[in-house]
């Protein structure tokens, strides 16, 4: 399998040398300018463009409305411009600066009346992201039991089912593959790390590389496609404001990050690396699993930002990761040994340009190269996937309406080689079995376009709607998805939400390649019906949503081509979310009830799926217990997943319920750098409950093996220091 191209290495090396050379050149005296930007209603505004008039020095506000820039000291004073699409520009003049720092807080007046729903989004420029929830990196790190992982933190929110101990996002009756993961506007092909038959252990992207995270469990807008159930959208960090070094050390990981503001507010570079080795983690805590290779991983990241104009930026995000694992698979009789390793290269160039007060353009050019090898007995498969992406988007504010439209192109190349047993039901460990050799490839090109609008009618009723069109070029298969949402104000802080939308997802080329090639396997389809109540003020958020999803054209394991797309199903349920912040305590409660059934794949009839987890309850709290000390607590409860207990049944029984109490102690303090240092100690499954994750039966159902959590209680500790 090809390694990273030498030309890419040379390019990254040259960029680093030029950036470092620019930094070590002479520096002029600087004035630090910081502050916060609010709307006219007092809510923080993210993505506001703040810049020094007549220069390219500037920054965008973060998800909480904060900004900070460095300006050269001058006797003439300053004029700062605050610009945001949909709001009137505001200029602030400062004639004299008597210190090294300056604080400027402003409120912007809207060009059109605001139509934000009560839920918070990771940026205000995208009207499609109104119905989600957001997380900051600090919230991810301090959530007990999350292992400082984005995906595991998202699992504590409503609409996500706790299927096992893995990090997979099973959203409102959907499989883990039905949730799209996006980074800076580009899709991540494989977002999980330490992949095994039990799923991925964590996500690939560290929270320290992110400035914000947005998650939607349904009803998302037309900008997102090829996903039946949910969307996780992450934003990487912006240009560094000052030189900094971050060092991390944990029981199973080591990390380092270097930030270089090459030219203040014009050119910045961030480089980081992480190495993970779980050997000491499992040796310290003990494990019921037998590893032939303890999970090991490493990743490298380069984030380069160039501001070529006050309202224009280029951002290059490069990420490479690799992991390796060998583990024994529990089954009746002789055990199976699984060996897996993967590597991924992801490169994304993002462009953003504000054109006046009413118009903005964004674009992405991205490339992914993902390779994976897995070995189980006589099965030995080596796969490679290459994904090329192009995304262009424009947004315009006209009177009381915000219009956005875009075009997207995706080319997916899949290669598969190796060997599989001729009889897959036989014992794969038998070396005398006949094997079939594979060497195949598949190429798919998908085009998409969308147009949407949102605003307020009569100054009160919010609306959002649009159309998304997708087409597979090789088969000429097309999909048209209308989506609509309306928000009705009820009283102070309360809103009612109604959302209806259609969503399609095309099959991965690695699945039944020839059937896709022959236009026999069509895109899956789901229709979302959502209604809910929302409330939000400065310290509280409450949300109740009732939904129903209808699935059609699901794949069946049927030899008759006419029946391949005959699968169908539904999921329906209720999601409840409550969040409250006090002076020293913040907490959230999420509860989900769901009933989901499908006739798909090997299911003989309409039946519960393995991710039909009836009840999910998450209690999360974070409390300041002393100076700089915070205590986090998380309790999770989930109904056991269905399993098949006999030869003539299907998912007729359920596992025992899943329960876990996690604690997290964090100490935050600034020792040397401008950012807080973090010391943390976490204990997962404090009570040592033995959670059963699955039952594995022999083919005659006379013998049964139990799959349990890898550790009864996991203690983890580490620190992150900024220099």
C-alpha positions in Angstrom: 0.0 0.0 0.0 1.6 3.4 -1.0 3.1 5.5 1.7 2.9 9.3 1.9 4.2 10.9 -1.2 7.8 12.3 -1.0 6.6 15.5 -2.7 4.1 16.1 0.1 6.9 15.7 2.7 9.1 18.2 0.8 6.2 20.6 0.5 5.4 20.5 4.2 9.1 20.8 5.1 9.4 23.9 2.9 6.3 25.5 4.4 7.6 24.9 7.9 11.1 26.4 7.1 9.6 29.5 5.5 7.1 29.9 8.3 9.8 29.5 11.0 12.1 31.9 9.1 9.4 34.5 9.0 8.8 34.2 12.7 12.4 34.5 13.8 12.8 37.7 11.9 12.5 41.1 13.7 9.3 41.7 15.6 7.8 45.2 16.1 6.2 46.3 19.4 2.7 45.0 19.6 -0.5 46.0 21.3 -2.9 43.2 22.3 -6.5 43.9 21.4 -9.2 41.6 22.7 -12.9 41.7 23.5 -16.2 40.1 22.8 -18.9 40.7 20.2 -22.6 40.5 20.9 -25.8 40.7 18.9 -28.3 43.4 19.7 -30.0 41.0 22.0 -26.8 40.3 24.0 -26.0 36.9 22.7 -22.4 36.2 21.7 -21.7 36.2 18.0 -19.3 33.7 16.5 -17.5 34.2 13.1 -17.4 38.0 13.3 -14.6 39.4 11.1 -12.6 41.9 13.3 -9.7 43.7 11.5 -7.6 46.8 11.7 -8.8 49.2 9.0 -6.5 49.5 6.0 -4.5 46.4 6.9 -4.8 42.6 6.7 -4.5 42.3 10.5 -7.6 40.7 12.0 -9.3 37.6 13.4 -12.7 35.9 13.5 -14.5 35.6 16.8 -14.8 32.1 18.3 -18.0 30.2 19.2 -18.4 32.3 22.4 -17.9 35.6 20.6 -14.3 36.3 21.9 -11.5 37.6 19.7 -7.9 38.6 20.2 -5.5 40.3 17.7 -2.1 41.9 17.9 -1.6 45.3 16.3 1.7 47.2 15.8 2.1 50.1 18.2 1.5 53.5 16.6 1.0 57.1 17.6 -1.8 57.8 15.1 -4.3 55.5 16.9 -6.5 52.7 15.4 -9.7 52.1 13.6 -11.1 48.6 14.1 -13.9 47.2 11.9 -16.4 44.6 13.0 -18.1 42.9 10.1 -20.6 40.0 10.0 -22.9 38.9 7.2 -26.4 39.9 8.1 -25.3 42.7 10.4 -24.3 46.3 10.0 -20.6 47.0 10.0 -19.3 48.9 13.0 -16.1 50.9 13.3 -14.4 51.7 16.6 -11.7 54.4 16.7 -9.0 54.5 19.4 -6.9 57.6 19.4 -4.4 56.7 22.2 -3.2 53.5 23.7 -1.4 53.9 27.0 -0.7 50.3 27.8 0.2 47.0 26.1 -3.4 45.8 25.9 -6.8 47.1 24.8 -10.3 45.7 25.4 -13.1 46.5 23.0 -16.6 45.0 23.4 -19.2 45.7 20.8 -22.9 45.0 19.8 -23.8 44.6 16.2 -27.2 45.6 14.8 -28.8 43.1 12.3 -29.5 43.9 8.7 -32.4 41.5 9.0 -34.3 40.3 12.2 -32.6 37.4 13.9 -34.1 34.0 13.3 -31.9 31.9 15.5 -33.6 29.0 17.3 -32.7 28.5 20.9 -30.1 25.9 20.3 -26.5 27.1 19.8 -24.5 26.5 16.7 -20.8 26.6 16.1 -21.1 29.6 13.8 -23.8 32.0 12.8 -23.2 32.1 9.1 -24.8 28.7 8.4 -28.6 28.8 8.9 -28.7 25.0 8.4 -27.0 24.4 11.8 -29.8 25.8 14.0 -31.1 22.5 15.5 -27.8 21.1 16.8 -25.7 21.4 20.0 -22.1 22.5 20.3 -19.1 21.7 22.4 -15.9 23.5 23.2 -12.6 21.6 23.5 -12.6 22.2 27.3 -16.1 20.7 27.6 -14.8 17.6 25.8 -11.7 17.2 28.0 -13.7 17.7 31.3 -16.6 15.4 30.5 -16.2 12.3 32.8 -15.8 9.0 31.0 -15.2 10.6 27.6 -11.4 9.9 27.5 -11.1 13.4 26.1 -12.7 12.2 22.9 -15.2 14.1 20.7 -17.3 11.1 19.8 -17.6 9.7 23.3 -18.7 13.1 24.6 -21.3 13.4 21.8 -22.7 10.0 23.1 -23.9 11.8 26.3 -26.3 13.9 24.3 -29.9 12.9 23.4 -30.6 11.0 20.2 -27.4 8.9 20.4 -27.8 5.2 21.5 -25.2 3.5 23.7 -24.8 0.3 21.9 -21.5 -0.8 23.5 -18.1 0.4 24.7 -17.0 1.7 21.3 -17.1 5.3 20.2 -19.6 4.8 17.4 -22.4 7.4 16.9 -25.7 5.4 16.5 -28.2 8.3 15.9 -32.0 7.9 16.3 -32.2 4.3 15.0 -29.4 4.6 12.5 -26.3 2.6 12.0 -22.9 4.1 12.8 -22.2 4.5 9.0 -25.3 6.7 8.6 -23.8 9.7 10.4 -21.6 12.1 8.4 -18.4 13.5 9.9 -17.2 16.8 8.6 -14.0 18.8 9.3 -13.7 22.4 8.1 -16.4 21.7 5.4 -14.8 18.5 4.1 -16.0 14.9 4.8 -13.9 12.6 6.8 -14.0 9.1 5.2 -13.0 7.1 8.3 -13.2 9.1 11.6 -12.4 6.2 14.0 -9.2 4.8 15.5 -8.3 1.3 16.8 -10.9 -0.3 14.5 -11.7 -3.9 15.5 -14.8 -6.2 15.1 -16.2 -4.4 18.2 -15.9 -1.0 16.6 -13.6 2.0 16.9 -12.3 2.9 20.3 -12.0 6.7 19.8 -12.2 9.3 17.1 -9.2 10.3 15.1 -9.2 14.1 15.7 -7.9 15.4 19.0 -10.1 18.1 20.7 -6.9 20.2 21.1 -7.0 20.6 17.3 -10.5 22.0 17.4 -12.1 25.3 18.2 -15.7 24.1 18.1 -17.9 21.1 17.4 -21.5 21.0 16.1 -23.8 17.9 16.2 -27.3 17.4 14.8 -29.3 14.2 15.4 -31.8 15.0 12.6 -33.5 17.7 10.6 -30.2 19.1 9.3 -30.2 21.4 6.3 -29.5 20.9 2.6 -25.8 21.7 2.9 -25.2 18.1 4.2 -25.9 15.0 2.1 -25.2 11.3 1.8 -26.2 10.7 5.4 -29.5 9.1 6.7 -29.3 9.9 10.4 -27.0 12.6 11.7 -24.1 15.1 11.1 -21.0 15.8 13.2 -19.3 19.0 12.0 -15.9 20.1 13.5 -14.0 23.3 13.1 -10.2 23.4 13.4 -8.4 26.1 15.3 -7.8 29.5 13.7 -4.5 31.3 13.2 -2.3 31.3 16.4 -2.1 34.7 18.1 1.3 34.1 19.7 4.1 31.7 19.8 3.3 28.7 22.0 4.3 25.2 22.8 1.9 22.6 24.4 3.2 19.3 25.8 0.9 16.5 26.8 1.7 13.4 28.8 -0.8 10.7 29.8 -0.9 7.0 30.9 -1.4 6.0 27.3 -0.4 9.0 25.1 2.3 11.6 24.5 1.7 14.8 22.5 3.3 18.0 21.5 2.1 21.1 19.7 3.9 24.1 18.3 2.1 27.4 17.3 3.9 30.0 15.3 2.4 33.4 14.3 4.7 33.9 11.3 3.3 37.3 10.4 0.9 38.7 13.0 -2.7 38.2 11.9 -1.6 37.5 8.3 0.2 34.1 8.4 0.2 31.4 11.1 1.3 27.8 11.5 0.4 25.1 13.9 2.2 21.7 14.0 1.3 18.9 16.4 1.9 15.2 16.9 0.5 12.5 19.1 1.7 9.0 20.0 -0.5 6.5 21.8 0.4 3.2 23.4 -2.2 1.4 25.5 0.3 -1.2 26.9 0.7 0.6 30.2 -3.0 1.5 30.4 -4.0 -2.1 30.2 -1.2 -3.3 32.4 -2.1 -0.7 35.1 -5.8 -1.4 35.1 -5.9 -5.1 34.0 -8.0 -6.4 31.1 -10.2 -9.4 30.2 -9.0 -9.2 26.6 -6.0 -11.0 25.2 -3.9 -8.8 23.0 -1.2 -10.0 20.6 -0.6 -6.4 19.9 -1.6 -3.7 22.3 -3.3 -0.8 20.4 -0.7 1.7 19.2 -1.3 4.8 17.2 0.4 8.0 16.1 -0.8 11.1 14.2 0.7 14.3 12.7 -1.1 17.5 12.0 -0.3 20.7 10.2 -2.6 23.7 10.2 -1.6 26.6 8.1 -3.7 29.8 7.8 -3.1 32.8 5.5 -5.2 36.0 5.6 -4.7 37.6 2.2 -7.3 40.3 2.7 -9.4 41.7 5.6 -12.2 39.4 4.7 -10.4 36.6 3.0 -8.5 33.5 4.3 -6.9 30.3 3.1 -6.6 27.4 5.6 -4.6 24.3 4.9 -5.3 21.4 7.2 -3.1 18.2 6.8 -3.6 15.2 9.0 -2.0 11.8 9.0 -2.7 9.0 11.4 -1.8 5.3 11.8 -2.9 2.6 14.2 -2.2 -1.1 14.9 -4.0 -3.6 17.0 -4.0 -7.4 17.6 -6.7 -8.9 19.8 -8.4 -12.3 20.5 -12.0 -12.5 19.4 -14.3 -14.2 21.9 -16.3 -17.1 20.4 -17.4 -20.6 21.4 -14.7 -23.2 20.9 -11.2 -22.1 19.6 -10.7 -18.4 19.7 -10.1 -16.3 16.6 -7.2 -13.8 16.4 -7.8 -10.4 14.8 -5.0 -8.3 13.5 -5.7 -4.9 12.0 -3.8 -1.8 11.0 -4.8 1.3 9.2 -3.3 4.6 8.0 -5.0 7.7 6.7 -3.8 10.9 5.0 -6.3 13.8 4.9 -5.6 17.2 3.3 -8.1 20.0 3.1 -7.6 23.5 1.6 -10.4 25.8 2.7 -11.1 29.3 1.3 -13.3 32.0 2.7 -14.1 35.4 1.3 -16.5 38.1 2.6 -17.6 40.4 -0.2 -19.2 43.4 1.5 -21.8 43.2 4.2 -24.2 40.8 2.5 -22.2 38.2 0.5 -19.8 35.5 1.5 -18.1 32.6 -0.5 -16.4 29.5 0.8 -14.8 26.6 -0.9 -13.0 23.3 -0.2 -10.5 21.1 -2.1 -9.8 17.9 -0.1 -8.1 14.6 -0.6 -8.3 11.5 1.6 -6.2 8.3 1.3 -7.3 5.6 3.7 -5.8 2.1 3.9 -6.8 -0.8 6.1 -5.6 -4.4 6.5 -7.4 -7.0 8.6 -6.6 -10.6 9.3 -8.9 -13.2 10.9 -7.8 -16.8 10.4 -7.7 -17.5 6.7 -9.3 -14.2 5.9 -6.7 -11.6 4.9 -8.0 -8.4 3.2 -6.1 -5.3 2.2 -8.3 -2.3 1.2 -7.6 1.3 0.1 -10.0 4.2 -0.4 -9.2 7.5 -2.0 -11.7 10.3 -1.9 -11.4 13.6 -3.9 -13.7 16.4 -2.8 -14.6 19.8 -4.2 -17.2 22.0 -2.5 -18.2 25.6 -3.3 -20.8 27.6 -1.4 -22.2 31.1 -1.5 -24.4 33.0 0.9 -26.3 36.3 0.4 -28.5 38.4 2.6 -31.4 40.1 0.9 -33.9 42.1 2.9 -35.3 39.6 5.4 -34.0 36.4 3.7 -30.7 34.6 3.9 -30.0 32.6 0.7 -27.3 30.0 0.3 -26.4 27.7 -2.6 -23.6 25.4 -3.4 -22.0 22.8 -5.7 -20.1 19.6 -4.7 -18.1 16.9 -6.4 -16.9 13.7 -4.9 -14.8 11.0 -6.6 -14.3 7.7 -4.6 -11.8 5.1 -5.7 -11.9 1.8 -3.9 -9.3 -1.1 -4.1 -9.6 -4.5 -2.5 -7.1 -7.4 -2.6 -6.4 -10.5 -0.5 -8.1 -13.8 0.3 -11.3 -15.0 1.9 -12.4 -18.6 2.7 -14.6 -20.1 0.0 -17.0 -21.3 2.7 -17.4 -18.3 5.0 -19.4 -20.4 7.5 -16.6 -22.8 8.1 -13.9 -22.5 10.8 -11.7 -19.8 9.4 -8.7 -21.1 11.4 -8.5 -24.3 9.4 -5.4 -23.9 7.1 -6.7 -26.6 4.8 -9.7 -24.6 3.8 -9.9 -23.5 0.2 -9.6 -19.7 -0.3 -10.7 -17.3 -3.0 -8.3 -14.5 -4.0 -9.5 -11.0 -4.6 -8.1 -8.1 -6.6 -10.7 -5.6 -7.6 -11.3 -1.9 -7.8 -14.2 0.5 -8.2 -14.6 4.2 -9.0 -17.6 6.3 -8.3 -18.3 10.0 -9.1 -21.1 11.8 -7.3 -22.2 15.4 -8.0 -24.4 17.4 -5.7 -26.0 20.8 -5.6 -28.2 22.6 -3.2 -30.1 25.8 -2.7 -31.8 27.0 0.5 -33.1 30.1 2.3 -34.1 31.0 5.8 -35.3 34.1 7.6 -38.3 35.4 9.5 -41.8 36.0 8.3 -43.7 38.9 9.9 -40.7 39.4 12.2 -41.7 36.4 14.3 -42.0 33.1 12.5 -38.6 31.6 11.5 -38.4 29.4 8.4 -35.7 27.5 6.6 -36.0 25.3 3.6 -34.4 24.1 0.4 -33.6 21.4 -2.1 -30.6 19.1 -2.5 -29.9 17.2 -5.7 -27.4 14.3 -6.0 -26.4 12.2 -8.9 -24.1 9.2 -9.4 -22.5 9.7 -12.8 -21.7 6.0 -13.7 -25.3 4.8 -13.2 -27.1 8.1 -13.6 -29.0 7.5 -10.4 -30.5 10.7 -9.0 -31.9 11.8 -5.7 -33.8 15.0 -4.9 -34.2 15.9 -1.2 -36.6 18.7 -0.1 -36.2 19.8 3.5 -38.2 22.4 5.5 -38.2 23.7 9.0 -40.4 26.3 10.8 -39.9 27.9 14.2 -42.8 29.4 16.0 -42.2 31.7 19.0 -44.6 31.0 21.9 -43.4 33.2 24.8 -40.2 34.6 26.2 -37.5 32.1 25.4 -39.8 29.4 24.2 -40.2 28.2 20.6 -41.9 25.4 18.8 -40.1 23.5 16.0 -41.5 21.6 13.1 -39.2 19.9 10.6 -39.7 17.6 7.6 -37.0 16.4 5.3 -35.9 13.7 2.9 -32.4 12.2 3.0 -30.5 9.7 0.7 -27.3 7.8 1.3 -25.5 6.0 -1.5 -23.7 2.7 -0.9 -20.0 2.6 -0.1 -18.2 1.1 -3.1 -16.7 -1.5 -0.8 -20.2 -3.0 -0.4 -21.4 -5.4 -3.2 -19.4 -3.6 -5.8 -20.8 -5.4 -8.8 -24.4 -4.8 -7.8 -23.7 -1.1 -7.5 -21.9 -1.1 -10.8 -24.9 -2.7 -12.5 -27.3 -0.2 -11.0 -29.0 -2.9 -9.1 -28.4 -1.5 -5.6 -30.1 1.9 -5.2 -29.4 4.6 -2.6 -31.1 4.2 0.8 -33.7 6.7 1.7 -35.1 8.1 5.0 -37.7 10.7 5.7 -37.6 12.7 9.0 -40.6 14.1 10.8 -39.7 16.2 13.8 -41.6 18.4 16.2 -40.4 19.9 19.4 -40.3 22.6 22.1 -37.2 24.6 22.9 -36.3 27.1 25.7 -33.1 29.0 26.2 -31.8 31.9 28.3 -28.4 32.9 29.6 -28.0 30.0 32.0 -30.6 27.3 31.0 -31.6 25.2 28.0 -34.5 22.8 27.7 -35.5 20.8 24.7 -38.1 18.2 23.9 -38.3 16.6 20.5 -40.6 13.9 19.1 -39.7 12.3 15.8 -40.5 9.5 13.4 -38.2 8.3 10.6 -39.3 6.1 7.6 -36.7 4.0 5.9 -37.1 2.7 2.3 -34.9 1.0 -0.3 -32.7 -0.7 2.4 -30.5 -3.5 1.1 -31.4 -7.2 1.6 -29.2 -10.2 1.4 -31.4 -11.7 -1.3 -30.1 -13.5 -4.4 -33.0 -12.1 -6.5 -31.9 -8.7 -7.9 -35.5 -7.5 -7.8 -35.5 -7.8 -4.0 -32.1 -6.1 -3.3 -33.7 -2.8 -2.5 -36.9 -4.2 -0.9 -35.8 -3.5 2.7 -37.7 -1.0 4.8 -38.2 0.1 8.4 -38.9 2.9 10.9 -37.7 4.5 14.0 -39.7 6.7 16.4 -39.0 8.2 19.7 -38.7 11.1 22.1 -35.5 13.1 23.1 -35.3 15.2 26.2 -32.4 17.6 27.0 -32.0 19.8 30.0 -29.0 22.0 30.8 -28.5 24.5 33.6 -25.5 26.6 34.7 -25.1 27.9 38.3 -22.3 29.9 39.8 -20.0 26.9 40.5 -22.0 24.0 39.0 -23.2 23.1 35.5 -25.1 20.0 34.6 -27.1 18.4 31.8 -29.6 15.6 31.6 -30.4 13.8 28.4 -32.9 11.0 27.9 -34.0 9.2 24.8 -36.7 6.7 24.2 -36.7 4.9 20.8 -38.3 2.0 19.0 -36.8 1.0 15.7 -37.3 -1.9 13.4 -35.9 -2.8 10.0 -36.3 -5.5 7.4 -32.8 -5.3 5.9 -29.6 -7.3 5.4 -29.9 -10.7 7.0 -33.2 -9.9 9.0 -35.9 -12.5 8.0 -38.7 -10.1 8.9 -39.3 -6.7 10.3 -37.5 -6.8 13.6 -35.5 -4.8 16.1 -32.0 -3.9 15.0 -28.9 -4.4 17.1 -28.9 -0.6 17.8 -32.5 -0.6 19.0 -31.7 0.6 22.5 -35.1 1.5 24.0 -34.0 3.7 26.9 -30.8 5.9 27.1 -30.2 8.2 30.1 -27.1 10.4 30.6 -26.4 12.6 33.7 -23.4 14.9 33.3 -22.2 17.4 35.9 -19.2 19.6 36.3 -18.5 21.5 39.6 -15.8 23.9 40.9 -14.9 22.3 44.2 -11.9 24.5 45.1 -9.6 27.1 43.6 -8.8 25.8 40.1 -10.2 22.3 40.8 -13.2 20.9 39.0 -15.0 17.6 39.6 -16.9 16.0 36.7 -19.4 13.2 37.1 -21.2 11.2 34.4 -23.8 8.4 34.8 -25.0 6.4 31.8 -27.8 3.9 31.6 -28.9 2.1 28.5 -31.3 -0.8 27.8 -29.4 -3.9 26.6 -29.2 -4.5 22.9 -31.2 -7.3 21.1 -29.6 -10.6 20.3 -30.6 -13.9 18.7 -30.9 -16.8 21.2 -32.0 -19.7 18.9 -31.8 -21.2 15.4 -35.3 -20.1 14.3 -35.4 -16.7 16.0 -34.0 -13.2 15.3 -33.2 -10.6 17.9 -35.7 -12.2 20.3 -33.9 -11.4 23.6 -32.0 -8.5 25.1 -28.7 -8.2 27.0 -28.7 -6.9 30.6 -28.8 -3.2 30.8 -25.7 -1.1 30.5 -24.7 1.0 33.5 -21.6 3.1 34.2 -20.6 5.8 36.6 -17.5 7.9 35.7 -15.6 10.6 37.6 -13.1 13.2 36.5 -10.9 15.5 38.5 -9.3 18.5 36.7 -6.9 21.1 37.9 -6.6 24.2 35.7 -3.8 26.8 36.3 -1.6 29.1 34.3 2.0 28.4 35.2 4.1 29.6 32.2 2.0 30.3 29.2 -1.0 32.4 28.4 -3.3 29.4 28.2 -4.3 27.3 31.2 -2.4 24.1 32.0 -4.6 21.0 32.6 -4.0 18.2 35.0 -6.6 15.4 35.1 -7.4 12.2 36.8 -10.3 10.1 35.6 -11.9 6.9 36.7 -14.3 5.1 34.3 -16.8 2.6 35.7 -16.1 3.6 39.3 -18.4 1.0 40.7 -16.7 -1.8 38.8 -20.0 -3.0 37.1 -19.4 -5.9 34.6 -21.3 -4.8 31.5 -22.1 -7.5 29.0 -21.7 -6.3 25.5 -22.8 -9.4 23.5 -23.4 -13.1 23.4 -21.7 -15.2 20.7 -23.3 -18.5 19.8 -22.0 -21.6 18.0 -23.8 -22.4 14.7 -26.0 -25.0 16.4 -26.7 -22.6 19.4 -25.6 -25.2 21.9 -22.6 -23.2 23.1 -22.4 -19.5 24.1 -19.6 -17.1 24.9 -20.0 -13.8 26.6 -18.3 -10.5 25.4 -17.6 -8.2 28.3 -16.1 -4.8 28.7 -12.3 -4.9 28.4 -11.7 -3.5 31.9 -14.0 -3.4 34.9 -12.6 -0.1 36.1 -10.2 2.2 34.2 -8.0 4.8 35.9 -6.4 7.3 33.6 -4.3 10.4 34.4 -2.3 12.9 32.5 -1.4 16.6 32.0 -1.2 19.2 29.3 1.2 22.1 29.8 1.5 25.3 27.7 4.9 27.0 27.4 
